[in-house]
Amino acid sequence: RAIDWASENGHLNVVEWLYEHRDEGCTTDAMNRASKNGHLNVVEWMHEHREEGCTRRAIDWASKNGENGHLNVVEWFCMSIEMKVVNLYVVEWLNEHRDEGCTNEAMDLASRNGHLNV
C-alpha cells in the first residue's frame, strides 16, 4: 500500500496527503518500516492517526538498524508503553537487553493493560 511505502521512506507529507485523499489505508508494515529506518516523526504520526499499530518487528528493527540502532525510536516505544500492540513486547525486550530496570509507572501501565505476568 502506498502509505506503507511512504512511511518506510520517511515521507510524512506524502503519508498525510494519502491519509486525506485516499481510502485504502495501510498495514502494520507502515509503522514497522518507519521504525526500521528511524523515522520517528512518521511513527508518532501513525500512532496518533491510524489504528493498525505495529508488530514486534518495529522495535526489533529499530534496535538493529543504523550504526547504533535508532535509539530515539526505541526510547519512544519505551515511553509509549501503553500502546496496545507492543507494550508487553517492549517490556520483555527491555528486560532482555537493558539492565536499568523500570519505573513503578511502567509496571502500573503494564498491569493496567492486563499484563500481570510482567
N, CA, C and O atoms as a MOPAC input file, in Angstrom:
PM7 MOZYME 1SCF
protein

 N      0.83200 1    -1.18400 1     0.00000 1
 C      0.00000 1     0.00000 1     0.00000 1
 C      0.87100 1     1.24000 1     0.00000 1
 O      1.99100 1     1.22600 1     0.51100 1
 N      0.36700 1     2.27400 1    -0.55700 1
 C      1.14500 1     3.49800 1    -0.73600 1
 C      1.61500 1     4.09700 1     0.58600 1
 O      2.75200 1     4.55800 1     0.68400 1
 N      0.75200 1     4.09500 1     1.60500 1
 C      1.15500 1     4.67200 1     2.89700 1
 C      2.28100 1     3.85100 1     3.51800 1
 O      3.17600 1     4.41200 1     4.15200 1
 N      2.24800 1     2.54500 1     3.34600 1
 C      3.32400 1     1.70200 1     3.86900 1
 C      4.66600 1     2.13300 1     3.29000 1
 O      5.64700 1     2.28800 1     4.01700 1
 N      4.69900 1     2.32600 1     1.97000 1
 C      5.95600 1     2.68500 1     1.30800 1
 C      6.38600 1     4.09900 1     1.65200 1
 O      7.57300 1     4.34100 1     1.87200 1
 N      5.46300 1     5.02900 1     1.70400 1
 C      5.81000 1     6.40500 1     2.06900 1
 C      6.35300 1     6.45500 1     3.49800 1
 O      7.28400 1     7.20900 1     3.78100 1
 N      5.77800 1     5.66000 1     4.39300 1
 C      6.24200 1     5.60200 1     5.78100 1
 C      7.65600 1     5.05700 1     5.85900 1
 O      8.49500 1     5.57900 1     6.59300 1
 N      7.91000 1     4.01600 1     5.10500 1
 C      9.23500 1     3.40300 1     5.11100 1
 C     10.31900 1     4.40400 1     4.72500 1
 O     11.43300 1     4.36200 1     5.24700 1
 N      9.98200 1     5.29000 1     3.81800 1
 C     10.95600 1     6.25700 1     3.32200 1
 C     10.91100 1     7.59300 1     4.06300 1
 O     11.63200 1     8.52500 1     3.70800 1
 N     10.06300 1     7.68600 1     5.09300 1
 C     10.03000 1     8.87600 1     5.93500 1
 C      9.34300 1    10.07800 1     5.31400 1
 O      9.57300 1    11.20900 1     5.74200 1
 N      8.51100 1     9.85400 1     4.32200 1
 C      7.83300 1    10.95300 1     3.63400 1
 C      6.51300 1    11.27700 1     4.33100 1
 O      5.44000 1    10.92200 1     3.84400 1
 N      6.60700 1    11.94800 1     5.46600 1
 C      5.42100 1    12.25100 1     6.25700 1
 C      4.41500 1    13.08900 1     5.47600 1
 O      3.20900 1    12.87400 1     5.59600 1
 N      4.88900 1    14.02700 1     4.69100 1
 C      3.95800 1    14.84700 1     3.90500 1
 C      3.15200 1    13.99000 1     2.92900 1
 O      1.97700 1    14.26900 1     2.68700 1
 N      3.76300 1    12.96700 1     2.37600 1
 C      3.05600 1    12.05800 1     1.46800 1
 C      2.07500 1    11.19900 1     2.26200 1
 O      0.94200 1    10.98400 1     1.83100 1
 N      2.50600 1    10.71500 1     3.40900 1
 C      1.62700 1     9.91600 1     4.27400 1
 C      0.37300 1    10.72400 1     4.62100 1
 O     -0.74500 1    10.21800 1     4.52100 1
 N      0.56600 1    11.96300 1     5.02300 1
 C     -0.57400 1    12.81700 1     5.38800 1
 C     -1.49200 1    13.05100 1     4.19000 1
 O     -2.71500 1    13.02100 1     4.32900 1
 N     -0.91300 1    13.28000 1     3.02400 1
 C     -1.72100 1    13.50600 1     1.82300 1
 C     -2.53900 1    12.25900 1     1.48000 1
 O     -3.73200 1    12.34700 1     1.19000 1
 N     -1.88800 1    11.11000 1     1.51600 1
 C     -2.59000 1     9.85900 1     1.21800 1
 C     -3.71500 1     9.60400 1     2.21500 1
 O     -4.79600 1     9.14700 1     1.84500 1
 N     -3.45000 1     9.90100 1     3.46500 1
 C     -4.45500 1     9.72700 1     4.51500 1
 C     -5.68600 1    10.58200 1     4.23300 1
 O     -6.81600 1    10.13900 1     4.43900 1
 N     -5.46900 1    11.78700 1     3.76900 1
 C     -6.56800 1    12.71700 1     3.49300 1
 C     -7.29700 1    12.42400 1     2.18000 1
 O     -8.49800 1    12.67200 1     2.07800 1
 N     -6.59000 1    11.90000 1     1.17500 1
 C     -7.15800 1    11.81300 1    -0.16700 1
 C     -7.39700 1    10.40600 1    -0.69700 1
 O     -7.99800 1    10.25000 1    -1.76000 1
 N     -6.94900 1     9.39400 1     0.00400 1
 C     -7.14400 1     8.01800 1    -0.45500 1
 C     -7.78700 1     7.23300 1     0.67500 1
 O     -7.76600 1     7.65600 1     1.83100 1
 N     -8.35200 1     6.10100 1     0.33600 1
 C     -9.05300 1     5.33600 1     1.38300 1
 C     -8.59400 1     3.88800 1     1.51900 1
 O     -9.26000 1     3.10300 1     2.19500 1
 N     -7.47400 1     3.50900 1     0.89800 1
 C     -7.04600 1     2.11200 1     1.03200 1
 C     -6.33200 1     1.82800 1     2.34200 1
 O     -6.08600 1     0.66700 1     2.67100 1
 N     -5.99400 1     2.87200 1     3.10000 1
 C     -5.38500 1     2.66100 1     4.40700 1
 C     -3.96300 1     2.15300 1     4.31900 1
 O     -3.25400 1     2.39900 1     3.34400 1
 N     -3.55900 1     1.43700 1     5.35800 1
 C     -2.20200 1     0.90600 1     5.41800 1
 C     -2.22300 1    -0.37400 1     6.24100 1
 O     -3.28100 1    -0.82300 1     6.68400 1
 N     -1.05400 1    -0.95200 1     6.44000 1
 C     -0.92300 1    -2.16300 1     7.25200 1
 C      0.04600 1    -1.86900 1     8.39500 1
 O      0.56000 1    -0.75600 1     8.50900 1
 N      0.29100 1    -2.85400 1     9.22500 1
 C      1.27700 1    -2.70200 1    10.29500 1
 C      2.66900 1    -2.44400 1     9.72600 1
 O      3.54800 1    -1.95200 1    10.43500 1
 N      2.87400 1    -2.77000 1     8.45300 1
 C      4.16600 1    -2.50300 1     7.82600 1
 C      4.50600 1    -1.02300 1     7.83100 1
 O      5.68600 1    -0.67200 1     7.85900 1
 N      3.51900 1    -0.15000 1     7.80500 1
 C      3.78700 1     1.28300 1     7.78300 1
 C      4.60200 1     1.69300 1     9.00800 1
 O      5.64800 1     2.32500 1     8.86300 1
 N      4.14700 1     1.34800 1    10.20000 1
 C      4.87300 1     1.72600 1    11.41400 1
 C      6.13100 1     0.87800 1    11.57300 1
 O      7.16300 1     1.37700 1    12.02200 1
 N      6.05100 1    -0.39400 1    11.20900 1
 C      7.24000 1    -1.25600 1    11.29000 1
 C      8.38100 1    -0.68600 1    10.46700 1
 O      9.50500 1    -0.55200 1    10.95100 1
 N      8.08000 1    -0.34900 1     9.21000 1
 C      9.12100 1     0.13500 1     8.29400 1
 C      9.63000 1     1.51600 1     8.69600 1
 O     10.82400 1     1.79300 1     8.58400 1
 N      8.74000 1     2.37800 1     9.15800 1
 C      9.18300 1     3.69500 1     9.62700 1
 C     10.13600 1     3.52400 1    10.81500 1
 O     11.14500 1     4.22400 1    10.90500 1
 N      9.82300 1     2.60800 1    11.71300 1
 C     10.69900 1     2.32000 1    12.85800 1
 C     12.04500 1     1.79800 1    12.39500 1
 O     13.09400 1     2.21800 1    12.88200 1
 N     11.99800 1     0.88300 1    11.45300 1
 C     13.22100 1     0.26800 1    10.91600 1
 C     14.18900 1     1.31000 1    10.39700 1
 O     15.40200 1     1.16900 1    10.54600 1
 N     13.65800 1     2.35100 1     9.78900 1
 C     14.50200 1     3.36300 1     9.16700 1
 C     14.66700 1     4.62300 1    10.01200 1
 O     15.23200 1     5.61500 1     9.55000 1
 N     14.17200 1     4.58400 1    11.24900 1
 C     14.40700 1     5.67500 1    12.17900 1
 C     13.56200 1     6.91600 1    11.95400 1
 O     13.94100 1     8.00700 1    12.38000 1
 N     12.42600 1     6.76700 1    11.29300 1
 C     11.55400 1     7.90700 1    11.01000 1
 C     10.56200 1     8.10800 1    12.15900 1
 O      9.38000 1     7.78400 1    12.04600 1
 N     11.07000 1     8.64300 1    13.24900 1
 C     10.26100 1     8.81000 1    14.45100 1
 C      9.04600 1     9.69200 1    14.20100 1
 O      7.97300 1     9.41700 1    14.73800 1
 N      9.18500 1    10.73400 1    13.40700 1
 C      8.04500 1    11.61100 1    13.13500 1
 C      6.90700 1    10.84200 1    12.47600 1
 O      5.73800 1    11.11300 1    12.74600 1
 N      7.23800 1     9.89200 1    11.61900 1
 C      6.21000 1     9.07100 1    10.97300 1
 C      5.60700 1     8.09700 1    11.97800 1
 O      4.39200 1     7.90100 1    11.99500 1
 N      6.44100 1     7.48700 1    12.81500 1
 C      5.95300 1     6.56300 1    13.84600 1
 C      4.95200 1     7.27500 1    14.75000 1
 O      3.87400 1     6.75000 1    15.02900 1
 N      5.31400 1     8.47000 1    15.20300 1
 C      4.42700 1     9.23500 1    16.08900 1
 C      3.12000 1     9.58800 1    15.37800 1
 O      2.04700 1     9.50000 1    15.97500 1
 N      3.20300 1     9.98300 1    14.11400 1
 C      2.00300 1    10.33700 1    13.36500 1
 C      1.10000 1     9.11400 1    13.18600 1
 O     -0.11800 1     9.20200 1    13.34300 1
 N      1.71100 1     7.97500 1    12.85600 1
 C      0.93100 1     6.74700 1    12.67200 1
 C      0.21700 1     6.36800 1    13.97200 1
 O     -0.94600 1     5.96600 1    13.95900 1
 N      0.91800 1     6.50000 1    15.07000 1
 C      0.32600 1     6.17100 1    16.37100 1
 C     -0.87600 1     7.06900 1    16.67000 1
 O     -1.88200 1     6.62000 1    17.21900 1
 N     -0.75600 1     8.31800 1    16.30600 1
 C     -1.80900 1     9.29600 1    16.58200 1
 C     -3.01000 1     9.17400 1    15.65200 1
 O     -4.14400 1     9.39100 1    16.08000 1
 N     -2.78000 1     8.83200 1    14.39100 1
 C     -3.84000 1     8.91300 1    13.37900 1
 C     -4.34400 1     7.59000 1    12.82300 1
 O     -5.38500 1     7.56100 1    12.16800 1
 N     -3.63900 1     6.50600 1    13.06600 1
 C     -4.03700 1     5.22900 1    12.47700 1
 C     -4.32200 1     4.21000 1    13.58100 1
 O     -3.89200 1     4.37800 1    14.72200 1
 N     -5.04200 1     3.16800 1    13.22900 1
 C     -5.41700 1     2.12600 1    14.19300 1
 C     -4.62800 1     0.82600 1    14.00600 1
 O     -4.70700 1    -0.06600 1    14.85000 1
 N     -3.87600 1     0.71000 1    12.91800 1
 C     -3.22800 1    -0.56600 1    12.59900 1
 C     -2.14700 1    -0.95300 1    13.59400 1
 O     -1.93100 1    -2.13700 1    13.85300 1
 N     -1.47100 1     0.03800 1    14.14900 1
 C     -0.39700 1    -0.25600 1    15.09300 1
 C      0.80800 1    -0.84200 1    14.40000 1
 O      1.08100 1    -0.53800 1    13.23900 1
 N      1.52300 1    -1.67800 1    15.11200 1
 C      2.72800 1    -2.29500 1    14.56100 1
 C      2.86500 1    -3.69400 1    15.13800 1
 O      2.02300 1    -4.14000 1    15.91800 1
 N      3.91600 1    -4.37300 1    14.75300 1
 C      4.18700 1    -5.71100 1    15.28000 1
 C      5.49700 1    -5.66500 1    16.06000 1
 O      6.09500 1    -4.60100 1    16.22400 1
 N      5.92600 1    -6.80000 1    16.52800 1
 C      7.18900 1    -6.89300 1    17.26600 1
 C      8.38000 1    -6.45400 1    16.41500 1
 O      9.41400 1    -6.03900 1    16.93900 1
 N      8.22100 1    -6.55200 1    15.11500 1
 C      9.31500 1    -6.16200 1    14.22400 1
 C      9.70700 1    -4.69800 1    14.41200 1
 O     10.87400 1    -4.34900 1    14.23000 1
 N      8.76800 1    -3.84700 1    14.76700 1
 C      9.05500 1    -2.41600 1    14.86800 1
 C     10.21600 1    -2.14700 1    15.82400 1
 O     11.17000 1    -1.46400 1    15.45300 1
 N     10.15000 1    -2.66500 1    17.02500 1
 C     11.23100 1    -2.40200 1    17.99200 1
 C     12.47000 1    -3.23000 1    17.65800 1
 O     13.59000 1    -2.77100 1    17.87900 1
 N     12.29000 1    -4.44400 1    17.12900 1
 C     13.44900 1    -5.24000 1    16.71400 1
 C     14.24400 1    -4.50000 1    15.65100 1
 O     15.45700 1    -4.32400 1    15.76600 1
 N     13.53500 1    -4.07000 1    14.61500 1
 C     14.21000 1    -3.39100 1    13.50700 1
 C     14.80800 1    -2.07000 1    13.94500 1
 O     15.91600 1    -1.73100 1    13.53200 1
 N     14.10400 1    -1.31900 1    14.76900 1
 C     14.62800 1    -0.02900 1    15.23800 1
 C     15.90500 1    -0.22800 1    16.04000 1
 O     16.82600 1     0.58300 1    15.94900 1
 N     15.96900 1    -1.28900 1    16.81700 1
 C     17.13700 1    -1.51800 1    17.66500 1
 C     18.32200 1    -2.06500 1    16.87600 1
 O     19.46200 1    -1.94300 1    17.32500 1
 N     18.08300 1    -2.65800 1    15.72600 1
 C     19.15700 1    -3.29000 1    14.96000 1
 C     19.68300 1    -2.42500 1    13.81800 1
 O     20.83100 1    -2.60300 1    13.40900 1
 N     18.90600 1    -1.51600 1    13.30100 1
 C     19.30800 1    -0.74100 1    12.13100 1
 C     20.04100 1     0.52800 1    12.52000 1
 O     19.94900 1     1.00000 1    13.65300 1
 N     20.76500 1     1.06500 1    11.56500 1
 C     21.57400 1     2.24800 1    11.83400 1
 C     22.87500 1     1.82300 1    12.49300 1
 O     23.03800 1     0.65800 1    12.85700 1
 N     23.79200 1     2.74900 1    12.64600 1
 C     25.09000 1     2.41600 1    13.23000 1
 C     24.94400 1     1.86500 1    14.63800 1
 O     25.57900 1     0.86900 1    14.98600 1
 N     24.11600 1     2.50200 1    15.44600 1
 C     23.87900 1     2.03400 1    16.81500 1
 C     22.41100 1     1.74900 1    17.05000 1
 O     21.94900 1     1.77500 1    18.19100 1
 N     21.67800 1     1.48100 1    15.99900 1
 C     20.24300 1     1.33600 1    16.12000 1
 C     19.60300 1     2.71200 1    16.16300 1
 O     20.28700 1     3.72400 1    16.31500 1
 N     18.32400 1     2.74000 1    16.03000 1
 C     17.58800 1     4.00300 1    16.09400 1
 C     17.07400 1     4.16400 1    17.52200 1
 O     15.90200 1     3.93100 1    17.81800 1
 N     17.98900 1     4.56800 1    18.38600 1
 C     17.69800 1     4.65900 1    19.81300 1
 C     16.51000 1     5.57000 1    20.08800 1
 O     15.72300 1     5.29300 1    20.99400 1
 N     16.36300 1     6.65300 1    19.32500 1
 C     15.24100 1     7.56300 1    19.55200 1
 C     13.90200 1     6.85500 1    19.34500 1
 O     12.93400 1     7.13900 1    20.05100 1
 N     13.84500 1     5.94200 1    18.38500 1
 C     12.60500 1     5.20100 1    18.14100 1
 C     12.37600 1     4.19200 1    19.26500 1
 O     11.25600 1     4.05500 1    19.75800 1
 N     13.42000 1     3.49400 1    19.66800 1
 C     13.30200 1     2.53300 1    20.76700 1
 C     12.85200 1     3.24500 1    22.03900 1
 O     11.97800 1     2.75400 1    22.75300 1
 N     13.44600 1     4.39800 1    22.31900 1
 C     13.05700 1     5.16300 1    23.50500 1
 C     11.59300 1     5.60000 1    23.41900 1
 O     10.87600 1     5.58500 1    24.42000 1
 N     11.15900 1     5.98600 1    22.23100 1
 C      9.76200 1     6.39000 1    22.07300 1
 C      8.83200 1     5.22200 1    22.40200 1
 O      7.83100 1     5.40000 1    23.09500 1
 N      9.16000 1     4.04400 1    21.91000 1
 C      8.33300 1     2.87700 1    22.23700 1
 C      8.32500 1     2.63600 1    23.74600 1
 O      7.29400 1     2.28200 1    24.31700 1
 N      9.46500 1     2.82800 1    24.37800 1
 C      9.53900 1     2.62900 1    25.82700 1
 C      8.66200 1     3.63300 1    26.56900 1
 O      8.00600 1     3.28300 1    27.55100 1
 N      8.65100 1     4.86700 1    26.10500 1
 C      7.83700 1     5.89400 1    26.73000 1
 C      6.35600 1     5.71200 1    26.41700 1
 O      5.49400 1     6.22700 1    27.13000 1
 N      6.07200 1     4.98600 1    25.36000 1
 C      4.68400 1     4.76400 1    24.94500 1
 C      4.25200 1     3.34900 1    25.30000 1
 O      3.55400 1     2.69000 1    24.53000 1
 N      4.66500 1     2.89800 1    26.45100 1
 C      4.44300 1     1.50800 1    26.83200 1
 C      2.97000 1     1.11700 1    26.85600 1
 O      2.65000 1    -0.06900 1    26.78300 1
 N      2.07500 1     2.08500 1    26.95700 1
 C      0.65900 1     1.73800 1    26.98200 1
 C      0.11500 1     1.37600 1    25.61100 1
 O     -1.06300 1     1.03800 1    25.49500 1
 N      0.94300 1     1.43600 1    24.56300 1
 C      0.46700 1     1.04400 1    23.23200 1
 C     -0.03100 1    -0.39300 1    23.28700 1
 O      0.67700 1    -1.27400 1    23.77300 1
 N     -1.20300 1    -0.63100 1    22.81100 1
 C     -1.85200 1    -1.92700 1    22.94200 1
 C     -1.13200 1    -3.04000 1    22.21200 1
 O     -1.14600 1    -4.17800 1    22.68300 1
 N     -0.50600 1    -2.76200 1    21.08700 1
 C      0.08100 1    -3.82400 1    20.27700 1
 C      1.43100 1    -4.26100 1    20.78900 1
 O      1.74000 1    -5.45200 1    20.75400 1
 N      2.24900 1    -3.33500 1    21.26600 1
 C      3.62800 1    -3.69200 1    21.57400 1
 C      4.00100 1    -3.59700 1    23.03800 1
 O      5.14100 1    -3.90700 1    23.38400 1
 N      3.10800 1    -3.18800 1    23.90900 1
 C      3.54300 1    -2.87700 1    25.26300 1
 C      4.21400 1    -4.04500 1    25.97600 1
 O      5.27500 1    -3.85400 1    26.57000 1
 N      3.65200 1    -5.22500 1    25.94200 1
 C      4.26700 1    -6.36500 1    26.61100 1
 C      5.59300 1    -6.70600 1    25.95400 1
 O      6.56800 1    -7.01700 1    26.63800 1
 N      5.63200 1    -6.64800 1    24.64100 1
 C      6.87700 1    -6.96000 1    23.95200 1
 C      7.97800 1    -5.96700 1    24.31500 1
 O      9.13100 1    -6.36300 1    24.48800 1
 N      7.64200 1    -4.69000 1    24.43200 1
 C      8.63400 1    -3.68000 1    24.81200 1
 C      9.21200 1    -4.00800 1    26.18000 1
 O     10.42700 1    -3.95600 1    26.36800 1
 N      8.36100 1    -4.34100 1    27.13000 1
 C      8.83400 1    -4.68200 1    28.47500 1
 C      9.73100 1    -5.91100 1    28.42200 1
 O     10.78900 1    -5.93700 1    29.05000 1
 N      9.31300 1    -6.92800 1    27.67600 1
 C     10.13400 1    -8.13300 1    27.55900 1
 C     11.47700 1    -7.82700 1    26.91100 1
 O     12.51900 1    -8.31400 1    27.35000 1
 N     11.43900 1    -7.00300 1    25.84700 1
 C     12.66800 1    -6.65900 1    25.13700 1
 C     13.60300 1    -5.89300 1    26.06100 1
 O     14.79600 1    -6.19200 1    26.12400 1
 N     13.07300 1    -4.91100 1    26.77600 1
 C     13.90600 1    -4.13200 1    27.68800 1
 C     14.49800 1    -5.00900 1    28.78000 1
 O     15.66100 1    -4.84900 1    29.14900 1
 N     13.70600 1    -5.92600 1    29.29200 1
 C     14.19300 1    -6.82100 1    30.33300 1
 C     15.35200 1    -7.66900 1    29.82200 1
 O     16.29600 1    -7.94500 1    30.56200 1
 N     15.28300 1    -8.07700 1    28.57700 1
 C     16.31100 1    -8.93000 1    27.98700 1
 C     17.56500 1    -8.14900 1    27.58800 1
 O     18.67600 1    -8.66900 1    27.68900 1
 N     17.39200 1    -6.90400 1    27.13700 1
 C     18.50100 1    -6.15900 1    26.54800 1
 C     19.03600 1    -5.00900 1    27.38900 1
 O     20.09300 1    -4.46700 1    27.06600 1
 N     18.36400 1    -4.62800 1    28.42800 1
 C     18.78700 1    -3.48900 1    29.24300 1
 C     18.83200 1    -3.90300 1    30.71100 1
 O     18.20800 1    -4.89000 1    31.09900 1
 N     19.56400 1    -3.15600 1    31.52000 1
 C     19.64800 1    -3.52700 1    32.93200 1
 C     19.29400 1    -2.39600 1    33.88800 1
 O     19.55700 1    -2.49900 1    35.08600 1
 N     18.69700 1    -1.30800 1    33.37400 1
 C     18.34700 1    -0.19500 1    34.25400 1
 C     17.14100 1    -0.47900 1    35.13700 1
 O     16.91300 1     0.22000 1    36.12500 1
 N     16.38000 1    -1.48900 1    34.79000 1
 C     15.12900 1    -1.71800 1    35.49500 1
 C     14.03900 1    -0.83100 1    34.92400 1
 O     14.20800 1    -0.25700 1    33.84800 1
 N     12.93600 1    -0.71400 1    35.62200 1
 C     11.84900 1     0.12300 1    35.13000 1
 C     11.21700 1     0.87400 1    36.29200 1
 O     11.47400 1     0.58400 1    37.46100 1
 N     10.40100 1     1.82700 1    35.94600 1
 C      9.75600 1     2.64500 1    36.96600 1
 C      8.48200 1     1.97100 1    37.45600 1
 O      7.97700 1     1.03800 1    36.83000 1
 N      7.98000 1     2.44600 1    38.56300 1
 C      6.68900 1     1.96400 1    39.05300 1
 C      5.59600 1     2.25900 1    38.03900 1
 O      4.66900 1     1.46600 1    37.87200 1
 N      5.70200 1     3.40800 1    37.35600 1
 C      4.69400 1     3.76400 1    36.36000 1
 C      4.64700 1     2.72800 1    35.24000 1
 O      3.56700 1     2.34900 1    34.78900 1
 N      5.80600 1     2.27400 1    34.79400 1
 C      5.84000 1     1.26000 1    33.73600 1
 C      5.14200 1    -0.01400 1    34.19500 1
 O      4.36800 1    -0.60800 1    33.44400 1
 N      5.41200 1    -0.42800 1    35.41800 1
 C      4.76900 1    -1.63100 1    35.95200 1
 C      3.26700 1    -1.41700 1    36.10000 1
 O      2.47700 1    -2.31300 1    35.80400 1
 N      2.87500 1    -0.22900 1    36.55700 1
 C      1.45600 1     0.07900 1    36.69600 1
 C      0.74600 1     0.02600 1    35.34600 1
 O     -0.34400 1    -0.53300 1    35.22800 1
 N      1.37500 1     0.61300 1    34.33300 1
 C      0.76800 1     0.60800 1    32.99600 1
 C      0.65000 1    -0.79700 1    32.44500 1
 O     -0.36500 1    -1.14900 1    31.84400 1
 N      1.68400 1    -1.60300 1    32.64700 1
 C      1.63300 1    -2.98100 1    32.16700 1
 C      0.49300 1    -3.74000 1    32.84000 1
 O     -0.26000 1    -4.44700 1    32.17100 1
 N      0.36400 1    -3.59900 1    34.15100 1
 C     -0.70600 1    -4.31300 1    34.85400 1
 C     -2.06800 1    -3.76800 1    34.49200 1
 O     -3.02800 1    -4.53000 1    34.38000 1
 N     -2.17500 1    -2.44400 1    34.30400 1
 C     -3.46900 1    -1.85900 1    33.91400 1
 C     -3.93600 1    -2.38100 1    32.56600 1
 O     -5.13500 1    -2.47300 1    32.30600 1
 N     -2.96800 1    -2.72500 1    31.70100 1
 C     -3.31900 1    -3.25800 1    30.38700 1
 C     -3.42300 1    -4.77100 1    30.38900 1
 O     -3.45900 1    -5.39800 1    29.33100 1
 N     -3.47100 1    -5.35400 1    31.57100 1
 C     -3.71900 1    -6.79700 1    31.67800 1
 C     -2.49500 1    -7.67500 1    31.59700 1
 O     -2.62600 1    -8.89000 1    31.45500 1
 N     -1.30200 1    -7.10200 1    31.68300 1
 C     -0.08200 1    -7.88800 1    31.57400 1
 C      0.49200 1    -8.14900 1    32.96400 1
 O      1.56700 1    -7.65800 1    33.31000 1
 N     -0.23300 1    -8.92200 1    33.74400 1
 C      0.16700 1    -9.17900 1    35.12200 1
 C      1.43200 1   -10.01400 1    35.21500 1
 O      2.12400 1    -9.98200 1    36.23300 1
 N      1.74500 1   -10.76800 1    34.15100 1
 C      2.95200 1   -11.58100 1    34.14700 1
 C      4.21300 1   -10.73300 1    34.11400 1
 O      5.29500 1   -11.23800 1    34.41400 1
 N      4.10400 1    -9.45500 1    33.75800 1
 C      5.25900 1    -8.55300 1    33.76600 1
 C      5.68600 1    -8.32800 1    35.20200 1
 O      6.64400 1    -7.59800 1    35.45300 1

